[in-house]
Amino acid sequence: MKILILNGSPKADNSITLQHMRFLETREPDIETEVIPIGKAINSLERNQQRFDEVTEKMRTADAVVWSFPVYYALVPSQMKRFVELLYERKGKGWFAGMYATALTTSINFFDHTAHNYVQAVCEDLGFAYVKGYSAHMDDFFKTQEREKLARFFSWFLKTVQQKTLLPKKYAGNVPEVQVFEPISAPNRDTSLSSGKDSSGKILLLTDTTDPDTNLWKMIRTFEEETRLQVDIKDIRDSGMSHGCLGCCTCGYENTCIQKDGFTRFFNDHLKTAEIILICGSIRDHYLSALWKQFFDRCFFNGHAPVLQGKQLGFMISGPLRHRQNLRELLDVFADSWHMKFRGVVTDEAADSKAVVREIKGFARTLELARETDLEFGASFYRTGGQKLFRDFIFNTTAVFTADHRFYKKSGLYATFPQRQWQRRLRNAVFALMVSIPFLRRQIHREFIPGMVAPYKKKLRRLAR
Ligand SMILES: Cc1cc2nc3c(=O)[nH]c(=O)nc-3n(C[C@H](O)[C@H](O)[C@H](O)COP(=O)(O)O)c2cc1C
């Protein structure tokens, strides 16, 4: 059996994920494998069409393809994202019909599921029968039980391929395209707000296109006219990025990126100083562009500290976002896990150009009103869960993520470890002792519901005074 492994890690042979594949090779000596270093070779694959065709031919003639990659910002690394775009551009949907694929990732399990969802959606578009993938924590490799679980998964995958089991799809293949946005032709357009900008607030608007024929650019210009705030448009192609993130983690010590190409300066000069950030992009396959993905990956030099905390964040998206729930969730994750004040999303999905203009206008008003009221939502699972996960991770990797460690210590994030909360633990121990006595337990539970709400009622009475 021939298995083709697409290695999405920019670290190529030094990929942790790849070591998992190597382990699986030892457990399945009858299979023949070949690894394609997509993450490392993306530039030459893009430039050299013949080389690219050789890879896709190998994908087509193998019995199955394994997408092996590290989770980077809740998705595949930008290099692999670009490879996906090339598959759509040069081969197209259904090209791999009848083939089988799966995914193997390593990560610290932060939004690994969205990365898997993404690869599944892409594979289904390309025609692959997709076998549910495997997400390993990067430390699992050293636990016998976890390795055995992984080996059983792979054996199940190979048998599924051998038996050509029919697999249900998770995602709808065809979604309606958005219409061409023509703001000029929209009648009765109120342009009274296009003059007299409020100089007290400036929006940093980041875009990956300035092509006047795109819906996105027309949306940007419409927004610029409609908002009362000043807009500073920056094209992320000018952000100085020469490559994607290399995954070297050198940034962990002092938050300085090993790539001296100007991106850090762009981030520090523009994003760190902004009050409101508007991210504008068009949907490419099941995400934004690989360029946007590269931009996000390169933000890793900031480590796990929420350096944009408190800033306002909105999105302007061209494309069928309502049919891309995985991406929609990622936009929410972005705002919440970066501790930013979420200002919403506007798209060009409305029925006609007039309606799109109305939505952009509404978005501009929402943004201004939220700014005036300093609107901030409570932390959701994304922030709360993520913060705990990162806290535990940083606590155990202080030698590499030294800068994060300093930040977590200084901002009291380690104090949230439950074992450090002595009063709570003491109260709980006393309560546990009491409920272990059957008579007391019956008494307590008779009063449990009113007892639980009593402190809230007491506080409310105090606040009402
Ligand atoms: C730029 C970057 C982004 C990352 N983003 C995530 C993430 O969103 N979720 C997660 O669980 N781990 C994340 N990680 C951790 C990697 O997924 C993890 O270290 C992985 O095991 C590396 O695998 P590799 O050696 O095969 O490249 C990120 C690491 C880097 C360098």
The ligand as a Gaussian input file, in Angstrom:
#p B3LYP/6-31G(d) Opt

LIG

0 1
 C        3.303000      29.951000      14.645000
 C        2.799000      28.873000      15.565000
 C        1.454000      28.817000      15.834000
 C        0.954000      27.810000      16.656000
 N       -0.383000      27.755000      16.877000
 C       -0.906000      26.751000      17.617000
 C       -2.316000      26.675000      17.813000
 O       -3.111000      27.479000      17.316000
 N       -2.779000      25.661000      18.583000
 C       -1.957000      24.753000      19.173000
 O       -2.449000      23.881000      19.880000
 N       -0.600000      24.794000      18.989000
 C       -0.075000      25.769000      18.213000
 N        1.281000      25.819000      17.985000
 C        2.145000      24.733000      18.514000
 C        2.482000      23.671000      17.427000
 O        1.324000      23.181000      16.822000
 C        3.244000      22.494000      18.032000
 O        4.418000      22.941000      18.614000
 C        3.536000      21.379000      17.027000
 O        3.760000      20.190000      17.728000
 C        4.755000      21.643000      16.162000
 O        4.855000      20.572000      15.237000
 P        6.005000      20.415000      14.134000
 O        7.290000      20.202000      14.873000
 O        5.585000      19.218000      13.345000
 O        6.049000      21.641000      13.305000
 C        1.827000      26.833000      17.213000
 C        3.209000      26.929000      16.971000
 C        3.686000      27.926000      16.147000
 C        5.162000      28.010000      15.869000

